[in-house]
Amino acid sequence: MVVLDSAQIRILAHPLRSRLLVALRSDGPATATGLAETLGTNTGATSYHLRQLADAGLVLEEPDRGSGRQRFWRAAHQFSSWSDADFADDPDARAAADWLTRNAVRLHTSLAERWLDDRHSYPAEWQQATTFSDVLLRLTPAQLRQLNDELWEVVGRYRAAVPPIDRVPAAQPADGAEHVLLYLQSFPVRGPVPLAGGGTGPGEPS
């Protein structure tokens, strides 16, 4: 885990750099050429932005991997976090944090819609294990903080199953595991609340 400082968050608030870091964290070490092919960009731009991430301490070069002119890169951390309060006196870092958050919301929406489009191609056990639901609660700030802390404690118990970031994951894991994206969002809402009106998993309230 890395708690992003103002310099790191300004570096990361860039469309290609944020995608590069996500790719290295999810798919393991790779070359600039391989990343360029995966992300549909060119090798020169990819190499430049990898060096920018490296200067910020977010990715590392692996000199013992590869051969010849091949340079492998890997993520330096598996997870990032930050608090808006850390950038209260830094308008540029605050704007970068806002961009990253909004970009994440757009990405999450796109991935959720892709799952809805593709879910019927998955085995029944995967379809039954997933959930889409919402819950309207009435809480004080202290209660919301406690709720989030307790949820993260549960999530933390499963982080041990995340593949090491210095290893390329197997294409077809023998245990049948796949990447699973868990959203955790909680925020106050004023005015009418357009709830989805139902969960898609067993026993989830809405």
C-alpha positions as CSV (number, residue, x, y, z in Angstrom):
1,M,0.0,0.0,0.0
2,V,1.2,3.5,-0.8
3,V,-0.4,6.7,0.5
4,L,0.1,9.1,-2.3
5,D,1.8,12.4,-1.6
6,S,1.2,15.5,-3.6
7,A,4.0,14.9,-6.1
8,Q,2.9,11.3,-6.8
9,I,-0.8,12.2,-7.2
10,R,0.0,14.9,-9.7
11,I,2.1,12.4,-11.7
12,L,-0.6,9.7,-11.6
13,A,-3.4,12.1,-12.7
14,H,-2.8,11.4,-16.4
15,P,-4.9,9.1,-18.7
16,L,-2.0,6.9,-19.9
17,R,0.0,6.9,-16.7
18,S,-3.0,5.8,-14.6
19,R,-3.8,3.0,-17.2
20,L,-0.1,1.8,-17.1
21,L,-0.1,1.5,-13.4
22,V,-3.4,-0.4,-13.4
23,A,-2.0,-2.8,-16.1
24,L,1.2,-3.5,-14.1
25,R,-0.7,-4.1,-10.9
26,S,-3.3,-6.4,-12.5
27,D,-1.2,-8.3,-15.1
28,G,2.3,-8.2,-13.6
29,P,5.7,-7.1,-15.0
30,A,5.8,-6.1,-18.7
31,T,7.9,-4.2,-21.2
32,A,7.0,-0.9,-22.7
33,T,6.3,-2.7,-26.1
34,G,4.0,-5.2,-24.5
35,L,2.1,-2.5,-22.6
36,A,1.8,-0.3,-25.7
37,E,0.2,-3.2,-27.6
38,T,-2.2,-3.9,-24.7
39,L,-3.2,-0.3,-24.3
40,G,-3.2,0.7,-27.9
41,T,-0.6,3.4,-27.7
42,N,3.0,3.7,-29.0
43,T,6.2,2.4,-27.4
44,G,7.9,5.8,-27.2
45,A,5.1,7.4,-25.3
46,T,4.7,4.4,-23.1
47,S,8.4,4.4,-22.2
48,Y,8.3,8.1,-21.4
49,H,5.4,7.8,-19.0
50,L,6.8,4.7,-17.4
51,R,9.9,6.8,-16.5
52,Q,7.7,9.5,-15.1
53,L,6.0,6.9,-12.9
54,A,9.4,5.5,-11.9
55,D,10.6,9.0,-10.9
56,A,7.6,9.2,-8.6
57,G,8.4,5.9,-7.0
58,L,5.3,4.2,-8.4
59,V,6.9,1.7,-10.8
60,L,10.3,0.0,-10.7
61,E,12.6,-1.4,-13.5
62,E,13.5,-5.1,-13.2
63,P,17.0,-5.3,-14.6
64,D,17.3,-9.1,-13.9
65,R,14.3,-9.9,-16.0
66,G,14.4,-9.9,-19.8
67,S,17.4,-9.8,-22.2
68,G,19.0,-7.4,-24.6
69,R,17.1,-4.1,-25.0
70,Q,14.0,-5.5,-23.3
71,R,13.3,-3.5,-20.1
72,F,10.7,-4.9,-17.8
73,W,8.8,-2.7,-15.4
74,R,6.6,-3.6,-12.4
75,A,4.4,-1.7,-10.0
76,A,6.0,-0.7,-6.8
77,H,2.8,-1.2,-4.8
78,Q,-0.4,-3.2,-5.1
79,F,-2.7,-0.5,-3.8
80,S,-2.9,3.3,-3.6
81,S,-4.8,5.5,-1.2
82,W,-5.1,9.2,-0.4
83,S,-7.2,11.6,1.5
84,D,-8.5,14.9,0.2
85,A,-7.6,16.5,3.5
86,D,-3.9,15.9,2.7
87,F,-4.1,18.3,-0.2
88,A,-6.3,21.0,1.4
89,D,-3.4,23.6,0.9
90,D,-2.3,22.4,-2.5
91,P,-4.7,23.3,-5.3
92,D,-2.8,21.3,-8.0
93,A,-2.7,18.1,-5.9
94,R,-6.3,18.6,-5.0
95,A,-7.3,18.9,-8.7
96,A,-5.2,15.8,-9.5
97,A,-7.0,13.9,-6.7
98,D,-10.4,15.0,-8.1
99,W,-9.4,13.9,-11.6
100,L,-8.3,10.5,-10.4
101,T,-11.5,10.0,-8.4
102,R,-13.7,11.0,-11.3
103,N,-11.7,8.9,-13.7
104,A,-12.2,5.9,-11.4
105,V,-16.0,6.5,-11.4
106,R,-16.0,6.5,-15.2
107,L,-13.9,3.4,-15.3
108,H,-16.0,1.6,-12.7
109,T,-19.2,2.5,-14.6
110,S,-17.7,1.2,-17.9
111,L,-16.6,-2.1,-16.3
112,A,-19.9,-2.6,-14.5
113,E,-21.7,-2.2,-17.8
114,R,-19.3,-4.6,-19.5
115,W,-20.1,-7.2,-16.9
116,L,-23.8,-6.7,-17.4
117,D,-23.3,-7.2,-21.1
118,D,-21.1,-10.3,-20.7
119,R,-22.5,-11.9,-17.5
120,H,-24.5,-14.6,-19.3
121,S,-21.3,-16.0,-20.9
122,Y,-20.0,-16.8,-17.4
123,P,-20.7,-20.0,-15.5
124,A,-23.8,-20.0,-13.3
125,E,-21.6,-20.1,-10.2
126,W,-20.0,-16.7,-11.1
127,Q,-23.4,-15.2,-12.0
128,Q,-24.8,-16.3,-8.6
129,A,-21.7,-15.0,-6.6
130,T,-21.8,-11.4,-7.9
131,T,-24.0,-8.6,-6.6
132,F,-25.3,-5.2,-7.6
133,S,-27.2,-3.6,-4.8
134,D,-27.6,-0.3,-2.9
135,V,-28.6,0.5,0.7
136,L,-29.9,3.8,2.0
137,L,-28.8,4.3,5.6
138,R,-29.1,7.2,8.1
139,L,-25.8,7.7,9.9
140,T,-23.7,10.3,11.6
141,P,-20.1,11.0,10.2
142,A,-18.7,8.9,13.1
143,Q,-21.0,6.0,12.3
144,L,-20.1,6.1,8.6
145,R,-16.4,6.1,9.5
146,Q,-16.9,3.1,11.7
147,L,-18.9,1.3,9.0
148,N,-16.2,1.9,6.4
149,D,-13.4,0.8,8.8
150,E,-15.3,-2.5,9.6
151,L,-15.8,-3.2,5.9
152,W,-12.2,-2.6,5.1
153,E,-11.2,-5.1,7.9
154,V,-13.2,-7.7,6.1
155,V,-11.7,-6.8,2.7
156,G,-8.2,-7.0,4.2
157,R,-8.7,-10.6,5.0
158,Y,-8.9,-11.4,1.3
159,R,-5.9,-9.3,0.1
160,A,-3.6,-12.2,0.8
161,A,-5.1,-13.8,-2.3
162,V,-3.9,-11.0,-4.6
163,P,-1.0,-12.2,-6.9
164,P,2.4,-10.7,-6.1
165,I,3.1,-7.7,-8.3
166,D,6.5,-9.0,-9.3
167,R,5.1,-12.1,-10.9
168,V,3.1,-12.5,-14.1
169,P,-0.2,-14.3,-13.2
170,A,-1.0,-17.6,-14.8
171,A,-3.3,-17.2,-17.8
172,Q,-5.6,-19.8,-16.4
173,P,-5.2,-20.2,-12.6
174,A,-5.6,-23.8,-11.5
175,D,-8.0,-22.8,-8.7
176,G,-10.5,-21.2,-11.0
177,A,-9.9,-17.7,-9.5
178,E,-10.3,-14.5,-11.5
179,H,-9.8,-10.9,-10.9
180,V,-12.8,-9.5,-8.9
181,L,-13.5,-5.8,-8.7
182,L,-15.1,-4.7,-5.5
183,Y,-16.6,-1.2,-5.3
184,L,-16.9,0.4,-1.9
185,Q,-18.6,3.8,-2.0
186,S,-20.4,5.7,0.7
187,F,-21.3,9.3,0.8
188,P,-24.1,11.6,2.0
189,V,-27.0,12.3,-0.3
190,R,-29.4,15.3,-0.1
191,G,-32.7,15.5,-2.0
192,P,-34.4,12.7,-3.9
193,V,-32.5,9.4,-3.9
194,P,-32.9,7.4,-7.1
195,L,-32.1,3.9,-5.8
196,A,-31.8,1.0,-8.1
197,G,-34.6,-0.7,-6.3
198,G,-33.2,-4.2,-6.0
199,G,-30.1,-6.2,-5.4
200,T,-28.9,-9.0,-7.8
201,G,-27.2,-11.2,-5.2
202,P,-28.6,-13.5,-2.5
203,G,-29.9,-11.7,0.5
204,E,-28.6,-8.2,-0.3
205,P,-30.9,-5.3,0.9
206,S,-31.6,-2.4,-1.4
